[in-house]
């Protein structure tokens, strides 16, 4: 896939900050910059979402990568895995998120969070009362609200990236463990 819009020129200060932060300018920001207000609001909201602390960072990371894998956002998988490394999360687990159903490294709670993330991502969503109640019981109300809003936000980001033709930029090449590939059969449940 190639970008469906050419990259827009970012302001020099923003470009420099992105390079300091990530080592490169994210192509999704360059594409969104055709509408600076949309790009800026997206960056600001993403930054706010990134500092929420009511739900476990590892669970949110796994949820993000599960959504990205299901939607097919290689950019989100790439940067999500890179961010997991930078946040000192368990890379052995994070590397296996694209094949989480087959991998034996995840706890029951982590599996349930990834299943919930995929159920929210399905079109139409397939979240059940039982699924929600089971997570609510283990996470508590604040963390459940945060996790749900976080998954909704990453659906916005992943779907926009895929629609705009944004793909992996190689951020995760810095990780010592290769990112697993999603089994082809795993997409069967999604109509996304």
C-alpha positions in Angstrom: 0.0 0.0 0.0 1.2 3.5 -0.7 0.1 6.8 0.8 -3.1 8.0 -0.7 -2.2 11.6 -0.1 1.2 13.1 -0.4 3.0 14.1 2.7 2.3 17.7 3.8 5.1 19.9 5.0 5.1 20.2 8.8 6.2 23.2 10.8 10.0 22.9 11.5 9.5 22.9 15.3 6.9 20.1 15.1 9.2 18.1 12.7 12.1 18.5 15.1 10.1 17.4 18.1 8.8 14.3 16.3 12.4 13.3 15.3 13.6 13.8 18.9 10.6 11.8 20.3 10.5 8.9 17.7 13.7 9.2 15.6 11.6 10.0 12.5 8.5 12.0 11.5 5.4 9.8 11.5 3.9 9.6 8.1 0.4 9.6 9.5 1.1 13.1 10.9 2.4 14.3 7.6 -0.7 13.0 5.8 -3.1 14.5 8.4 -1.3 17.8 8.2 -3.2 18.6 5.0 -5.8 19.7 7.6 -3.6 21.2 10.4 -6.5 21.5 12.8 -7.4 17.9 12.4 -3.8 16.8 12.8 -3.2 19.1 15.8 -6.4 18.0 17.5 -5.6 14.3 16.9 -2.1 14.8 18.3 -3.4 16.6 21.4 -6.1 14.0 22.0 -3.6 11.2 21.4 -1.3 12.8 24.0 -4.1 13.0 26.5 -5.1 9.4 25.9 -1.4 8.4 26.3 -1.2 9.7 29.9 -4.4 8.2 31.3 -3.4 6.1 34.3 -6.6 4.4 35.4 -6.0 1.1 33.4 -2.8 -0.9 33.3 -0.4 0.3 30.6 0.5 -3.2 29.5 -3.2 -4.1 29.1 -3.8 -1.0 27.0 -0.7 -1.7 24.9 -1.9 -5.2 24.2 -5.4 -3.9 23.4 -4.0 -1.3 21.0 -1.9 -3.9 19.2 -4.8 -6.3 19.0 -6.9 -3.6 17.3 -4.1 -2.7 15.0 -3.6 -6.3 14.0 -7.3 -6.9 13.4 -7.7 -3.7 11.3 -4.5 -4.3 9.5 -2.7 -1.2 10.6 1.0 -2.1 10.2 2.0 1.4 11.3 0.2 1.1 14.6 1.6 -2.4 15.2 5.1 -1.1 14.4 4.9 2.0 16.6 2.9 0.2 19.4 5.6 -2.4 19.7 8.2 0.3 19.7 6.4 2.2 22.4 6.0 -1.0 24.5 9.8 -1.3 24.4 10.2 2.3 25.4 7.8 1.9 28.3 9.7 -1.2 29.5 6.7 -3.5 29.0 7.1 -7.2 28.5 8.4 -7.5 24.9 8.2 -11.2 24.8 4.4 -10.9 25.3 4.0 -7.7 23.2 5.7 -9.4 20.3 3.1 -12.1 20.3 0.0 -9.9 20.3 -0.7 -10.5 16.6 -1.1 -14.2 17.4 -2.4 -13.9 20.9 -4.9 -16.7 20.6 -2.2 -19.2 19.8 0.6 -17.8 22.0 0.9 -19.3 25.5 2.5 -16.2 27.2 -0.7 -14.3 28.1 -2.7 -14.4 31.3 -6.4 -14.9 31.3 -7.0 -11.2 31.9 -4.7 -10.2 29.1 -6.5 -12.6 26.7 -9.9 -11.2 27.9 -8.7 -7.6 27.2 -7.6 -8.5 23.7 -10.8 -10.3 23.0 -12.7 -7.3 24.2 -10.6 -5.0 22.0 -11.4 -7.2 19.0 -15.1 -7.4 19.9 -15.2 -3.5 20.1 -13.4 -3.4 16.7 -15.7 -5.8 14.9 -18.3 -4.2 12.6 -20.8 -4.2 14.1 -19.2 -4.5 17.6 -19.8 -7.9 19.2 -19.2 -7.0 22.9 -21.5 -9.1 25.1 -22.9 -8.2 28.5 -21.1 -11.2 30.0 -17.7 -10.1 28.4 -18.1 -6.6 29.7 -19.3 -7.7 33.2 -16.3 -10.1 33.6 -13.8 -7.3 32.8 -15.6 -4.8 34.9 -15.5 -7.1 37.9 -11.7 -7.5 37.5 -10.7 -4.0 36.5 -13.2 -1.7 38.3 -15.3 1.0 36.9 -12.7 3.7 36.3 -10.3 1.3 34.5 -13.1 -0.2 32.5 -14.3 3.2 31.3 -10.7 4.2 30.4 -10.0 0.9 28.6 -13.2 1.3 26.6 -12.4 4.9 25.6 -8.8 3.9 24.8 -9.9 1.1 22.5 -12.4 3.4 20.8 -9.6 6.0 20.2 -7.2 3.4 18.8 -9.9 2.3 16.4 -10.1 5.9 15.1 -6.3 6.0 14.7 -5.9 2.6 13.1 -8.7 3.0 10.7 -7.6 6.5 9.6 -4.1 5.1 9.0 -5.3 2.2 6.9 -7.7 4.4 4.9 -4.9 7.0 4.2 -2.5 4.2 3.1 -0.1 4.7 6.0 2.1 1.6 6.7 4.9 0.6 8.9 8.0 2.9 9.1 10.3 0.4 10.9 10.1 1.9 14.4 10.0 -1.6 15.9 13.3 -2.6 14.2 14.9 -1.3 17.4 13.3 -4.1 19.3 15.4 -7.2 19.9 12.5 -9.6 19.5 10.8 -9.7 16.1 7.1 -9.0 16.0 5.0 -12.1 15.3 2.8 -12.2 12.2 -1.0 -12.6 12.6 -2.3 -15.9 11.4 -4.4 -15.5 8.2 -7.3 -17.4 9.7 -7.6 -15.0 12.7 -9.2 -12.3 10.5 -12.2 -14.5 9.8 -14.3 -13.2 12.7 -13.9 -9.6 11.7 -15.9 -7.7 9.1 -13.8 -4.6 9.7 
